[in-house]
Amino acid sequence: QEQLVESGGGLVEAGDSLRLSCAASGLPFSTSAMGWFRQVPDKEREIVAAINWSGSMTYYIDSVKGRFTISRDNAKNTVYLQMNSLKPEDTAVYSCAARPKVTFSTSVLVYTIWGQGIQVTVSS
């Protein structure tokens, strides 16, 4: 069965770094686009970053550009989100998701396989 499992979240101070990992199983990971999303209470989920099947093309929401880096290791069926210079406003539940297409989309609606989500909290 298709499954995505996130890890690497936690509580850090502003300016610190975290690396989130998302391990995939039961899906054609190496030919699927992947994305990272985040959500806070009373607000809609938003895309943070996305990557195509090979890692040759990426997308970042403007608020994280220059601080976050999405990458993937197809041999390990894992996608990563390196988060540097974290800010309190980055606090959210972060989820990874898969789109069974080789190209990514910035629309949350087309990602069909989702992880459970992991908490990232950045204190001031």
Biopython code that builds the backbone (N, CA, C, O; Angstrom):
import numpy as np
from Bio.PDB.StructureBuilder import StructureBuilder

atoms = [
    (1, "GLN", "N", (0.824, -1.177, 0.000)),
    (1, "GLN", "CA", (0.000, 0.000, 0.000)),
    (1, "GLN", "C", (0.874, 1.250, 0.000)),
    (1, "GLN", "O", (2.017, 1.227, 0.457)),
    (2, "GLU", "N", (0.322, 2.322, -0.513)),
    (2, "GLU", "CA", (1.048, 3.572, -0.634)),
    (2, "GLU", "C", (1.176, 4.250, 0.724)),
    (2, "GLU", "O", (0.200, 4.361, 1.466)),
    (3, "GLN", "N", (2.385, 4.702, 1.043)),
    (3, "GLN", "CA", (2.615, 5.295, 2.351)),
    (3, "GLN", "C", (3.754, 6.299, 2.293)),
    (3, "GLN", "O", (4.765, 6.069, 1.628)),
    (4, "LEU", "N", (3.581, 7.423, 3.002)),
    (4, "LEU", "CA", (4.614, 8.427, 3.184)),
    (4, "LEU", "C", (4.745, 8.691, 4.679)),
    (4, "LEU", "O", (3.743, 8.899, 5.363)),
    (5, "VAL", "N", (5.974, 8.686, 5.189)),
    (5, "VAL", "CA", (6.219, 8.876, 6.611)),
    (5, "VAL", "C", (7.252, 9.972, 6.796)),
    (5, "VAL", "O", (8.388, 9.846, 6.340)),
    (6, "GLU", "N", (6.855, 11.057, 7.472)),
    (6, "GLU", "CA", (7.750, 12.177, 7.725)),
    (6, "GLU", "C", (8.513, 11.980, 9.028)),
    (6, "GLU", "O", (8.041, 11.307, 9.944)),
    (7, "SER", "N", (9.699, 12.576, 9.097)),
    (7, "SER", "CA", (10.492, 12.567, 10.312)),
    (7, "SER", "C", (11.397, 13.794, 10.318)),
    (7, "SER", "O", (11.593, 14.435, 9.285)),
    (8, "GLY", "N", (11.946, 14.115, 11.484)),
    (8, "GLY", "CA", (12.918, 15.189, 11.586)),
    (8, "GLY", "C", (12.403, 16.497, 12.151)),
    (8, "GLY", "O", (13.163, 17.462, 12.239)),
    (9, "GLY", "N", (11.144, 16.563, 12.533)),
    (9, "GLY", "CA", (10.604, 17.774, 13.113)),
    (9, "GLY", "C", (11.032, 17.948, 14.555)),
    (9, "GLY", "O", (11.758, 17.122, 15.108)),
    (10, "GLY", "N", (10.566, 19.045, 15.162)),
    (10, "GLY", "CA", (10.891, 19.291, 16.550)),
    (10, "GLY", "C", (10.801, 20.752, 16.914)),
    (10, "GLY", "O", (10.244, 21.563, 16.173)),
    (11, "LEU", "N", (11.360, 21.080, 18.070)),
    (11, "LEU", "CA", (11.361, 22.436, 18.613)),
    (11, "LEU", "C", (12.766, 23.017, 18.508)),
    (11, "LEU", "O", (13.727, 22.439, 19.015)),
    (12, "VAL", "N", (12.874, 24.162, 17.846)),
    (12, "VAL", "CA", (14.159, 24.839, 17.695)),
    (12, "VAL", "C", (13.976, 26.327, 17.935)),
    (12, "VAL", "O", (12.854, 26.827, 18.011)),
    (13, "GLU", "N", (15.097, 27.022, 18.051)),
    (13, "GLU", "CA", (15.080, 28.471, 18.222)),
    (13, "GLU", "C", (15.195, 29.170, 16.876)),
    (13, "GLU", "O", (15.701, 28.598, 15.910)),
    (14, "ALA", "N", (14.728, 30.397, 16.820)),
    (14, "ALA", "CA", (14.854, 31.186, 15.599)),
    (14, "ALA", "C", (16.306, 31.238, 15.145)),
    (14, "ALA", "O", (17.216, 31.419, 15.954)),
    (15, "GLY", "N", (16.509, 31.077, 13.845)),
    (15, "GLY", "CA", (17.842, 31.067, 13.279)),
    (15, "GLY", "C", (18.459, 29.697, 13.163)),
    (15, "GLY", "O", (19.486, 29.535, 12.505)),
    (16, "ASP", "N", (17.858, 28.710, 13.786)),
    (16, "ASP", "CA", (18.378, 27.346, 13.752)),
    (16, "ASP", "C", (17.932, 26.639, 12.465)),
    (16, "ASP", "O", (17.247, 27.222, 11.625)),
    (17, "SER", "N", (18.333, 25.382, 12.334)),
    (17, "SER", "CA", (18.039, 24.596, 11.139)),
    (17, "SER", "C", (17.441, 23.245, 11.496)),
    (17, "SER", "O", (17.689, 22.705, 12.574)),
    (18, "LEU", "N", (16.653, 22.712, 10.582)),
    (18, "LEU", "CA", (16.108, 21.368, 10.669)),
    (18, "LEU", "C", (16.106, 20.747, 9.281)),
    (18, "LEU", "O", (16.036, 21.456, 8.277)),
    (19, "ARG", "N", (16.184, 19.431, 9.226)),
    (19, "ARG", "CA", (16.003, 18.717, 7.975)),
    (19, "ARG", "C", (14.887, 17.706, 8.136)),
    (19, "ARG", "O", (14.983, 16.782, 8.945)),
    (20, "LEU", "N", (13.828, 17.885, 7.364)),
    (20, "LEU", "CA", (12.728, 16.943, 7.344)),
    (20, "LEU", "C", (12.981, 15.872, 6.296)),
    (20, "LEU", "O", (13.523, 16.154, 5.227)),
    (21, "SER", "N", (12.588, 14.647, 6.605)),
    (21, "SER", "CA", (12.694, 13.539, 5.671)),
    (21, "SER", "C", (11.325, 12.930, 5.460)),
    (21, "SER", "O", (10.491, 12.934, 6.365)),
    (22, "CYS", "N", (11.092, 12.409, 4.277)),
    (22, "CYS", "CA", (9.844, 11.738, 3.947)),
    (22, "CYS", "C", (10.181, 10.456, 3.216)),
    (22, "CYS", "O", (10.667, 10.486, 2.085)),
    (23, "ALA", "N", (9.925, 9.331, 3.858)),
    (23, "ALA", "CA", (10.211, 8.019, 3.287)),
    (23, "ALA", "C", (8.965, 7.461, 2.620)),
    (23, "ALA", "O", (7.899, 7.404, 3.232)),
    (24, "ALA", "N", (9.101, 7.048, 1.364)),
    (24, "ALA", "CA", (7.983, 6.553, 0.583)),
    (24, "ALA", "C", (8.073, 5.046, 0.397)),
    (24, "ALA", "O", (9.164, 4.483, 0.303)),
    (25, "SER", "N", (6.916, 4.403, 0.345)),
    (25, "SER", "CA", (6.843, 2.977, 0.066)),
    (25, "SER", "C", (5.536, 2.671, -0.643)),
    (25, "SER", "O", (4.537, 3.365, -0.450)),
    (26, "GLY", "N", (5.546, 1.634, -1.463)),
    (26, "GLY", "CA", (4.342, 1.194, -2.134)),
    (26, "GLY", "C", (3.850, 2.092, -3.252)),
    (26, "GLY", "O", (2.691, 1.992, -3.655)),
    (27, "LEU", "N", (4.703, 2.968, -3.761)),
    (27, "LEU", "CA", (4.324, 3.856, -4.849)),
    (27, "LEU", "C", (5.505, 4.044, -5.791)),
    (27, "LEU", "O", (6.651, 3.823, -5.401)),
    (28, "PRO", "N", (5.234, 4.453, -7.031)),
    (28, "PRO", "CA", (6.327, 4.649, -8.004)),
    (28, "PRO", "C", (7.066, 5.951, -7.720)),
    (28, "PRO", "O", (6.927, 6.925, -8.460)),
    (29, "PHE", "N", (7.850, 5.964, -6.650)),
    (29, "PHE", "CA", (8.478, 7.185, -6.166)),
    (29, "PHE", "C", (9.354, 7.838, -7.225)),
    (29, "PHE", "O", (9.302, 9.055, -7.405)),
    (30, "SER", "N", (10.159, 7.043, -7.931)),
    (30, "SER", "CA", (11.145, 7.601, -8.845)),
    (30, "SER", "C", (10.538, 8.269, -10.073)),
    (30, "SER", "O", (11.247, 8.957, -10.807)),
    (31, "THR", "N", (9.250, 8.084, -10.310)),
    (31, "THR", "CA", (8.569, 8.750, -11.417)),
    (31, "THR", "C", (7.452, 9.659, -10.930)),
    (31, "THR", "O", (6.580, 10.039, -11.712)),
    (32, "SER", "N", (7.463, 10.012, -9.652)),
    (32, "SER", "CA", (6.440, 10.869, -9.071)),
    (32, "SER", "C", (7.037, 12.189, -8.622)),
    (32, "SER", "O", (8.123, 12.227, -8.044)),
    (33, "ALA", "N", (6.322, 13.269, -8.891)),
    (33, "ALA", "CA", (6.678, 14.555, -8.327)),
    (33, "ALA", "C", (6.307, 14.574, -6.847)),
    (33, "ALA", "O", (5.353, 13.916, -6.432)),
    (34, "MET", "N", (7.063, 15.327, -6.055)),
    (34, "MET", "CA", (6.848, 15.384, -4.618)),
    (34, "MET", "C", (6.735, 16.826, -4.164)),
    (34, "MET", "O", (7.279, 17.735, -4.791)),
    (35, "GLY", "N", (6.023, 17.021, -3.069)),
    (35, "GLY", "CA", (5.881, 18.357, -2.516)),
    (35, "GLY", "C", (5.882, 18.344, -1.003)),
    (35, "GLY", "O", (5.546, 17.341, -0.373)),
    (36, "TRP", "N", (6.265, 19.475, -0.428)),
    (36, "TRP", "CA", (6.149, 19.719, 1.006)),
    (36, "TRP", "C", (5.125, 20.817, 1.228)),
    (36, "TRP", "O", (5.121, 21.827, 0.524)),
    (37, "PHE", "N", (4.255, 20.616, 2.216)),
    (37, "PHE", "CA", (3.191, 21.547, 2.529)),
    (37, "PHE", "C", (3.197, 21.833, 4.024)),
    (37, "PHE", "O", (3.779, 21.078, 4.803)),
    (38, "ARG", "N", (2.549, 22.926, 4.423)),
    (38, "ARG", "CA", (2.434, 23.224, 5.846)),
    (38, "ARG", "C", (1.078, 23.843, 6.144)),
    (38, "ARG", "O", (0.433, 24.434, 5.277)),
    (39, "GLN", "N", (0.662, 23.687, 7.408)),
    (39, "GLN", "CA", (-0.640, 24.169, 7.815)),
    (39, "GLN", "C", (-0.590, 24.580, 9.277)),
    (39, "GLN", "O", (0.019, 23.901, 10.103)),
    (40, "VAL", "N", (-1.242, 25.707, 9.592)),
    (40, "VAL", "CA", (-1.372, 26.182, 10.957)),
    (40, "VAL", "C", (-2.857, 26.218, 11.300)),
    (40, "VAL", "O", (-3.692, 26.229, 10.395)),
    (41, "PRO", "N", (-3.207, 26.238, 12.594)),
    (41, "PRO", "CA", (-4.624, 26.246, 12.968)),
    (41, "PRO", "C", (-5.394, 27.398, 12.335)),
    (41, "PRO", "O", (-4.914, 28.530, 12.277)),
    (42, "ASP", "N", (-6.588, 27.088, 11.865)),
    (42, "ASP", "CA", (-7.523, 28.058, 11.300)),
    (42, "ASP", "C", (-7.068, 28.640, 9.964)),
    (42, "ASP", "O", (-7.613, 29.647, 9.513)),
    (43, "LYS", "N", (-6.085, 28.022, 9.333)),
    (43, "LYS", "CA", (-5.640, 28.470, 8.024)),
    (43, "LYS", "C", (-5.545, 27.284, 7.073)),
    (43, "LYS", "O", (-5.361, 26.143, 7.497)),
    (44, "GLU", "N", (-5.673, 27.572, 5.780)),
    (44, "GLU", "CA", (-5.600, 26.524, 4.773)),
    (44, "GLU", "C", (-4.164, 26.058, 4.571)),
    (44, "GLU", "O", (-3.211, 26.805, 4.794)),
    (45, "ARG", "N", (-4.036, 24.820, 4.149)),
    (45, "ARG", "CA", (-2.729, 24.264, 3.836)),
    (45, "ARG", "C", (-2.114, 25.014, 2.655)),
    (45, "ARG", "O", (-2.811, 25.359, 1.701)),
    (46, "GLU", "N", (-0.811, 25.264, 2.724)),
    (46, "GLU", "CA", (-0.120, 25.938, 1.644)),
    (46, "GLU", "C", (1.098, 25.138, 1.207)),
    (46, "GLU", "O", (1.715, 24.432, 2.005)),
    (47, "ILE", "N", (1.431, 25.260, -0.068)),
    (47, "ILE", "CA", (2.614, 24.589, -0.576)),
    (47, "ILE", "C", (3.857, 25.341, -0.107)),
    (47, "ILE", "O", (3.869, 26.571, -0.056)),
    (48, "VAL", "N", (4.884, 24.599, 0.230)),
    (48, "VAL", "CA", (6.162, 25.168, 0.636)),
    (48, "VAL", "C", (7.204, 24.989, -0.454)),
    (48, "VAL", "O", (7.910, 25.932, -0.811)),
    (49, "ALA", "N", (7.296, 23.776, -0.981)),
    (49, "ALA", "CA", (8.280, 23.461, -2.007)),
    (49, "ALA", "C", (7.818, 22.243, -2.782)),
    (49, "ALA", "O", (7.024, 21.446, -2.282)),
    (50, "ALA", "N", (8.315, 22.096, -4.009)),
    (50, "ALA", "CA", (7.989, 20.945, -4.836)),
    (50, "ALA", "C", (9.184, 20.598, -5.702)),
    (50, "ALA", "O", (10.055, 21.433, -5.949)),
    (51, "ILE", "N", (9.215, 19.354, -6.161)),
    (51, "ILE", "CA", (10.338, 18.866, -6.949)),
    (51, "ILE", "C", (9.827, 17.845, -7.955)),
    (51, "ILE", "O", (8.946, 17.044, -7.643)),
    (52, "ASN", "N", (10.385, 17.875, -9.167)),
    (52, "ASN", "CA", (9.964, 16.927, -10.181)),
    (52, "ASN", "C", (10.613, 15.567, -9.946)),
    (52, "ASN", "O", (11.341, 15.377, -8.972)),
    (53, "TRP", "N", (10.346, 14.635, -10.837)),
    (53, "TRP", "CA", (10.752, 13.237, -10.622)),
    (53, "TRP", "C", (12.258, 13.060, -10.466)),
    (53, "TRP", "O", (12.707, 12.221, -9.685)),
    (54, "SER", "N", (13.041, 13.846, -11.205)),
    (54, "SER", "CA", (14.484, 13.664, -11.223)),
    (54, "SER", "C", (15.229, 14.635, -10.313)),
    (54, "SER", "O", (16.417, 14.447, -10.050)),
    (55, "GLY", "N", (14.547, 15.664, -9.833)),
    (55, "GLY", "CA", (15.193, 16.691, -9.038)),
    (55, "GLY", "C", (15.777, 17.829, -9.850)),
    (55, "GLY", "O", (16.427, 18.713, -9.293)),
    (56, "SER", "N", (15.559, 17.825, -11.151)),
    (56, "SER", "CA", (16.122, 18.858, -12.008)),
    (56, "SER", "C", (15.350, 20.174, -11.956)),
    (56, "SER", "O", (15.875, 21.212, -12.359)),
    (57, "MET", "N", (14.116, 20.145, -11.467)),
    (57, "MET", "CA", (13.305, 21.346, -11.358)),
    (57, "MET", "C", (12.668, 21.403, -9.980)),
    (57, "MET", "O", (12.182, 20.397, -9.464)),
    (58, "THR", "N", (12.675, 22.602, -9.388)),
    (58, "THR", "CA", (12.109, 22.794, -8.060)),
    (58, "THR", "C", (11.288, 24.070, -8.007)),
    (58, "THR", "O", (11.414, 24.941, -8.868)),
    (59, "TYR", "N", (10.447, 24.169, -6.989)),
    (59, "TYR", "CA", (9.625, 25.343, -6.744)),
    (59, "TYR", "C", (9.641, 25.644, -5.256)),
    (59, "TYR", "O", (9.664, 24.733, -4.429)),
    (60, "TYR", "N", (9.629, 26.946, -4.914)),
    (60, "TYR", "CA", (9.554, 27.374, -3.524)),
    (60, "TYR", "C", (8.577, 28.532, -3.389)),
    (60, "TYR", "O", (8.542, 29.427, -4.233)),
    (61, "ILE", "N", (7.790, 28.509, -2.331)),
    (61, "ILE", "CA", (6.971, 29.657, -2.020)),
    (61, "ILE", "C", (7.896, 30.814, -1.643)),
    (61, "ILE", "O", (8.970, 30.603, -1.081)),
    (62, "ASP", "N", (7.472, 32.023, -1.955)),
    (62, "ASP", "CA", (8.356, 33.172, -1.826)),
    (62, "ASP", "C", (8.900, 33.353, -0.411)),
    (62, "ASP", "O", (10.045, 33.772, -0.244)),
    (63, "SER", "N", (8.112, 33.048, 0.591)),
    (63, "SER", "CA", (8.516, 33.296, 1.967)),
    (63, "SER", "C", (9.662, 32.400, 2.448)),
    (63, "SER", "O", (10.296, 32.708, 3.457)),
    (64, "VAL", "N", (9.936, 31.303, 1.746)),
    (64, "VAL", "CA", (11.012, 30.400, 2.154)),
    (64, "VAL", "C", (12.162, 30.366, 1.163)),
    (64, "VAL", "O", (13.177, 29.720, 1.421)),
    (65, "LYS", "N", (12.027, 31.040, 0.049)),
    (65, "LYS", "CA", (13.067, 31.014, -0.977)),
    (65, "LYS", "C", (14.378, 31.558, -0.418)),
    (65, "LYS", "O", (14.406, 32.616, 0.211)),
    (66, "GLY", "N", (15.456, 30.826, -0.652)),
    (66, "GLY", "CA", (16.754, 31.199, -0.124)),
    (66, "GLY", "C", (17.055, 30.616, 1.234)),
    (66, "GLY", "O", (18.208, 30.632, 1.665)),
    (67, "ARG", "N", (16.049, 30.099, 1.926)),
    (67, "ARG", "CA", (16.236, 29.492, 3.242)),
    (67, "ARG", "C", (16.004, 27.982, 3.234)),
    (67, "ARG", "O", (16.684, 27.245, 3.948)),
    (68, "PHE", "N", (15.047, 27.523, 2.432)),
    (68, "PHE", "CA", (14.701, 26.105, 2.374)),
    (68, "PHE", "C", (15.208, 25.494, 1.077)),
    (68, "PHE", "O", (15.295, 26.171, 0.052)),
    (69, "THR", "N", (15.543, 24.206, 1.128)),
    (69, "THR", "CA", (15.969, 23.463, -0.052)),
    (69, "THR", "C", (15.294, 22.104, -0.072)),
    (69, "THR", "O", (15.391, 21.345, 0.892)),
    (70, "ILE", "N", (14.612, 21.796, -1.164)),
    (70, "ILE", "CA", (14.005, 20.485, -1.346)),
    (70, "ILE", "C", (14.941, 19.634, -2.203)),
    (70, "ILE", "O", (15.536, 20.128, -3.161)),
    (71, "SER", "N", (15.067, 18.367, -1.857)),
    (71, "SER", "CA", (15.902, 17.450, -2.617)),
    (71, "SER", "C", (15.327, 16.047, -2.505)),
    (71, "SER", "O", (14.431, 15.794, -1.699)),
    (72, "ARG", "N", (15.846, 15.141, -3.316)),
    (72, "ARG", "CA", (15.354, 13.769, -3.263)),
    (72, "ARG", "C", (16.471, 12.792, -3.582)),
    (72, "ARG", "O", (17.425, 13.120, -4.286)),
    (73, "ASP", "N", (16.333, 11.588, -3.049)),
    (73, "ASP", "CA", (17.249, 10.492, -3.320)),
    (73, "ASP", "C", (16.395, 9.326, -3.788)),
    (73, "ASP", "O", (15.821, 8.605, -2.973)),
    (74, "ASN", "N", (16.312, 9.143, -5.091)),
    (74, "ASN", "CA", (15.431, 8.117, -5.633)),
    (74, "ASN", "C", (15.888, 6.706, -5.278)),
    (74, "ASN", "O", (15.065, 5.792, -5.218)),
    (75, "ALA", "N", (17.179, 6.515, -5.045)),
    (75, "ALA", "CA", (17.672, 5.207, -4.642)),
    (75, "ALA", "C", (17.174, 4.821, -3.260)),
    (75, "ALA", "O", (17.071, 3.637, -2.938)),
    (76, "LYS", "N", (16.861, 5.830, -2.435)),
    (76, "LYS", "CA", (16.371, 5.593, -1.079)),
    (76, "LYS", "C", (14.882, 5.871, -0.937)),
    (76, "LYS", "O", (14.336, 5.748, 0.160)),
    (77, "ASN", "N", (14.219, 6.242, -2.019)),
    (77, "ASN", "CA", (12.788, 6.570, -1.990)),
    (77, "ASN", "C", (12.477, 7.612, -0.913)),
    (77, "ASN", "O", (11.519, 7.468, -0.152)),
    (78, "THR", "N", (13.292, 8.652, -0.862)),
    (78, "THR", "CA", (13.171, 9.655, 0.183)),
    (78, "THR", "C", (13.283, 11.056, -0.398)),
    (78, "THR", "O", (14.113, 11.316, -1.269)),
    (79, "VAL", "N", (12.437, 11.955, 0.093)),
    (79, "VAL", "CA", (12.510, 13.368, -0.248)),
    (79, "VAL", "C", (12.817, 14.140, 1.027)),
    (79, "VAL", "O", (12.358, 13.768, 2.106)),
    (80, "TYR", "N", (13.595, 15.219, 0.905)),
    (80, "TYR", "CA", (14.049, 15.984, 2.052)),
    (80, "TYR", "C", (13.637, 17.447, 1.930)),
    (80, "TYR", "O", (13.420, 17.958, 0.831)),
    (81, "LEU", "N", (13.533, 18.103, 3.071)),
    (81, "LEU", "CA", (13.363, 19.548, 3.112)),
    (81, "LEU", "C", (14.348, 20.097, 4.134)),
    (81, "LEU", "O", (14.144, 19.961, 5.340)),
    (82, "GLN", "N", (15.410, 20.714, 3.647)),
    (82, "GLN", "CA", (16.384, 21.363, 4.515)),
    (82, "GLN", "C", (15.891, 22.770, 4.820)),
    (82, "GLN", "O", (15.661, 23.560, 3.904)),
    (83, "MET", "N", (15.728, 23.085, 6.095)),
    (83, "MET", "CA", (15.194, 24.368, 6.522)),
    (83, "MET", "C", (16.247, 25.095, 7.341)),
    (83, "MET", "O", (16.592, 24.664, 8.441)),
    (84, "ASN", "N", (16.754, 26.194, 6.807)),
    (84, "ASN", "CA", (17.757, 27.010, 7.475)),
    (84, "ASN", "C", (17.160, 28.359, 7.863)),
    (84, "ASN", "O", (16.124, 28.768, 7.338)),
    (85, "SER", "N", (17.824, 29.041, 8.787)),
    (85, "SER", "CA", (17.393, 30.368, 9.232)),
    (85, "SER", "C", (15.914, 30.388, 9.582)),
    (85, "SER", "O", (15.174, 31.266, 9.138)),
    (86, "LEU", "N", (15.494, 29.429, 10.369)),
    (86, "LEU", "CA", (14.081, 29.289, 10.700)),
    (86, "LEU", "C", (13.563, 30.493, 11.474)),
    (86, "LEU", "O", (14.272, 31.089, 12.285)),
    (87, "LYS", "N", (12.309, 30.834, 11.201)),
    (87, "LYS", "CA", (11.630, 31.955, 11.826)),
    (87, "LYS", "C", (10.399, 31.456, 12.571)),
    (87, "LYS", "O", (9.865, 30.401, 12.229)),
    (88, "PRO", "N", (9.936, 32.191, 13.581)),
    (88, "PRO", "CA", (8.721, 31.769, 14.289)),
    (88, "PRO", "C", (7.529, 31.549, 13.362)),
    (88, "PRO", "O", (6.707, 30.669, 13.620)),
    (89, "GLU", "N", (7.423, 32.321, 12.304)),
    (89, "GLU", "CA", (6.317, 32.156, 11.373)),
    (89, "GLU", "C", (6.397, 30.882, 10.540)),
    (89, "GLU", "O", (5.455, 30.560, 9.815)),
    (90, "ASP", "N", (7.504, 30.155, 10.631)),
    (90, "ASP", "CA", (7.610, 28.850, 9.986)),
    (90, "ASP", "C", (6.945, 27.751, 10.803)),
    (90, "ASP", "O", (6.802, 26.627, 10.321)),
    (91, "THR", "N", (6.541, 28.052, 12.017)),
    (91, "THR", "CA", (5.892, 27.070, 12.875)),
    (91, "THR", "C", (4.615, 26.553, 12.221)),
    (91, "THR", "O", (3.740, 27.335, 11.848)),
    (92, "ALA", "N", (4.514, 25.229, 12.085)),
    (92, "ALA", "CA", (3.372, 24.620, 11.413)),
    (92, "ALA", "C", (3.517, 23.106, 11.458)),
    (92, "ALA", "O", (4.546, 22.574, 11.874)),
    (93, "VAL", "N", (2.465, 22.429, 11.022)),
    (93, "VAL", "CA", (2.548, 21.002, 10.751)),
    (93, "VAL", "C", (2.953, 20.846, 9.293)),
    (93, "VAL", "O", (2.272, 21.343, 8.396)),
    (94, "TYR", "N", (4.054, 20.161, 9.062)),
    (94, "TYR", "CA", (4.575, 19.967, 7.720)),
    (94, "TYR", "C", (4.239, 18.573, 7.223)),
    (94, "TYR", "O", (4.412, 17.592, 7.946)),
    (95, "SER", "N", (3.755, 18.483, 5.979)),
    (95, "SER", "CA", (3.400, 17.212, 5.372)),
    (95, "SER", "C", (4.068, 17.073, 4.020)),
    (95, "SER", "O", (4.225, 18.056, 3.296)),
    (96, "CYS", "N", (4.457, 15.865, 3.680)),
    (96, "CYS", "CA", (4.909, 15.602, 2.320)),
    (96, "CYS", "C", (3.795, 14.918, 1.557)),
    (96, "CYS", "O", (2.927, 14.278, 2.151)),
    (97, "ALA", "N", (3.817, 15.052, 0.242)),
    (97, "ALA", "CA", (2.785, 14.479, -0.605)),
    (97, "ALA", "C", (3.363, 14.117, -1.958)),
    (97, "ALA", "O", (4.360, 14.688, -2.400)),
    (98, "ALA", "N", (2.719, 13.159, -2.606)),
    (98, "ALA", "CA", (3.159, 12.676, -3.906)),
    (98, "ALA", "C", (2.098, 12.934, -4.960)),
    (98, "ALA", "O", (0.899, 12.814, -4.709)),
    (99, "ARG", "N", (2.568, 13.291, -6.139)),
    (99, "ARG", "CA", (1.743, 13.404, -7.325)),
    (99, "ARG", "C", (2.259, 12.384, -8.333)),
    (99, "ARG", "O", (3.433, 12.435, -8.701)),
    (100, "PRO", "N", (1.409, 11.451, -8.794)),
    (100, "PRO", "CA", (1.876, 10.388, -9.694)),
    (100, "PRO", "C", (2.092, 10.870, -11.121)),
    (100, "PRO", "O", (1.598, 10.267, -12.074)),
    (101, "LYS", "N", (2.829, 11.955, -11.258)),
    (101, "LYS", "CA", (3.233, 12.520, -12.530)),
    (101, "LYS", "C", (4.685, 12.927, -12.423)),
    (101, "LYS", "O", (5.176, 13.181, -11.323)),
    (102, "VAL", "N", (5.382, 12.995, -13.545)),
    (102, "VAL", "CA", (6.808, 13.320, -13.504)),
    (102, "VAL", "C", (7.056, 14.792, -13.238)),
    (102, "VAL", "O", (8.120, 15.151, -12.735)),
    (103, "THR", "N", (6.095, 15.659, -13.565)),
    (103, "THR", "CA", (6.230, 17.087, -13.330)),
    (103, "THR", "C", (5.430, 17.495, -12.106)),
    (103, "THR", "O", (4.372, 16.928, -11.831)),
    (104, "PHE", "N", (5.934, 18.479, -11.370)),
    (104, "PHE", "CA", (5.245, 18.919, -10.167)),
    (104, "PHE", "C", (4.182, 19.959, -10.491)),
    (104, "PHE", "O", (4.154, 20.536, -11.578)),
    (105, "SER", "N", (3.314, 20.180, -9.517)),
    (105, "SER", "CA", (2.297, 21.208, -9.591)),
    (105, "SER", "C", (2.345, 22.022, -8.312)),
    (105, "SER", "O", (2.731, 21.516, -7.259)),
    (106, "THR", "N", (1.949, 23.292, -8.405)),
    (106, "THR", "CA", (1.858, 24.135, -7.218)),
    (106, "THR", "C", (0.490, 24.069, -6.570)),
    (106, "THR", "O", (0.258, 24.726, -5.555)),
    (107, "SER", "N", (-0.413, 23.297, -7.131)),
    (107, "SER", "CA", (-1.764, 23.155, -6.596)),
    (107, "SER", "C", (-1.830, 22.000, -5.614)),
    (107, "SER", "O", (-1.424, 20.882, -5.929)),
    (108, "VAL", "N", (-2.341, 22.274, -4.426)),
    (108, "VAL", "CA", (-2.479, 21.235, -3.416)),
    (108, "VAL", "C", (-3.458, 20.150, -3.845)),
    (108, "VAL", "O", (-3.385, 19.021, -3.359)),
    (109, "LEU", "N", (-4.367, 20.481, -4.748)),
    (109, "LEU", "CA", (-5.449, 19.582, -5.121)),
    (109, "LEU", "C", (-4.992, 18.365, -5.913)),
    (109, "LEU", "O", (-5.692, 17.352, -5.918)),
    (110, "VAL", "N", (-3.860, 18.424, -6.574)),
    (110, "VAL", "CA", (-3.432, 17.331, -7.450)),
    (110, "VAL", "C", (-2.479, 16.354, -6.772)),
    (110, "VAL", "O", (-2.071, 15.374, -7.395)),
    (111, "TYR", "N", (-2.121, 16.590, -5.537)),
    (111, "TYR", "CA", (-1.299, 15.649, -4.779)),
    (111, "TYR", "C", (-2.226, 14.675, -4.083)),
    (111, "TYR", "O", (-3.067, 15.082, -3.281)),
    (112, "THR", "N", (-2.084, 13.405, -4.376)),
    (112, "THR", "CA", (-3.065, 12.402, -3.972)),
    (112, "THR", "C", (-2.616, 11.479, -2.849)),
    (112, "THR", "O", (-3.452, 10.801, -2.252)),
    (113, "ILE", "N", (-1.334, 11.432, -2.543)),
    (113, "ILE", "CA", (-0.806, 10.569, -1.489)),
    (113, "ILE", "C", (-0.137, 11.445, -0.446)),
    (113, "ILE", "O", (0.765, 12.219, -0.766)),
    (114, "TRP", "N", (-0.575, 11.325, 0.805)),
    (114, "TRP", "CA", (-0.147, 12.240, 1.858)),
    (114, "TRP", "C", (0.414, 11.513, 3.067)),
    (114, "TRP", "O", (-0.050, 10.432, 3.430)),
    (115, "GLY", "N", (1.417, 12.118, 3.686)),
    (115, "GLY", "CA", (1.903, 11.643, 4.964)),
    (115, "GLY", "C", (1.044, 12.171, 6.096)),
    (115, "GLY", "O", (0.132, 12.967, 5.871)),
    (116, "GLN", "N", (1.330, 11.734, 7.307)),
    (116, "GLN", "CA", (0.545, 12.123, 8.474)),
    (116, "GLN", "C", (0.839, 13.544, 8.939)),
    (116, "GLN", "O", (0.000, 14.157, 9.598)),
    (117, "GLY", "N", (1.985, 14.066, 8.618)),
    (117, "GLY", "CA", (2.382, 15.385, 9.051)),
    (117, "GLY", "C", (3.281, 15.327, 10.269)),
    (117, "GLY", "O", (3.214, 14.386, 11.060)),
    (118, "ILE", "N", (4.131, 16.345, 10.417)),
    (118, "ILE", "CA", (5.057, 16.411, 11.539)),
    (118, "ILE", "C", (5.172, 17.858, 12.002)),
    (118, "ILE", "O", (5.214, 18.781, 11.188)),
    (119, "GLN", "N", (5.224, 18.046, 13.320)),
    (119, "GLN", "CA", (5.234, 19.387, 13.897)),
    (119, "GLN", "C", (6.623, 20.003, 13.838)),
    (119, "GLN", "O", (7.617, 19.360, 14.177)),
    (120, "VAL", "N", (6.679, 21.253, 13.403)),
    (120, "VAL", "CA", (7.873, 22.076, 13.481)),
    (120, "VAL", "C", (7.515, 23.319, 14.268)),
    (120, "VAL", "O", (6.605, 24.054, 13.885)),
    (121, "THR", "N", (8.218, 23.565, 15.365)),
    (121, "THR", "CA", (7.961, 24.721, 16.205)),
    (121, "THR", "C", (9.245, 25.528, 16.342)),
    (121, "THR", "O", (10.288, 24.993, 16.721)),
    (122, "VAL", "N", (9.162, 26.815, 16.032)),
    (122, "VAL", "CA", (10.311, 27.713, 16.094)),
    (122, "VAL", "C", (10.019, 28.777, 17.136)),
    (122, "VAL", "O", (9.087, 29.566, 16.983)),
    (123, "SER", "N", (10.808, 28.799, 18.183)),
    (123, "SER", "CA", (10.631, 29.773, 19.247)),
    (123, "SER", "C", (11.453, 31.021, 18.955)),
    (123, "SER", "O", (12.419, 30.982, 18.194)),
    (124, "SER", "N", (11.054, 32.127, 19.573)),
    (124, "SER", "CA", (11.770, 33.383, 19.389)),
    (124, "SER", "C", (12.852, 33.573, 20.427)),
    (124, "SER", "O", (13.551, 34.586, 20.412)),
]
sb = StructureBuilder()
sb.init_structure("model")
sb.init_model(0)
sb.init_chain("A")
sb.init_seg("    ")
for serial, (resi, resn, name, xyz) in enumerate(atoms, 1):
    if name == "N":
        sb.init_residue(resn, " ", resi, " ")
    sb.init_atom(name, np.array(xyz, "f"), 0.0, 1.0, " ", f" {name:<3s}", serial, name[0])
structure = sb.get_structure()
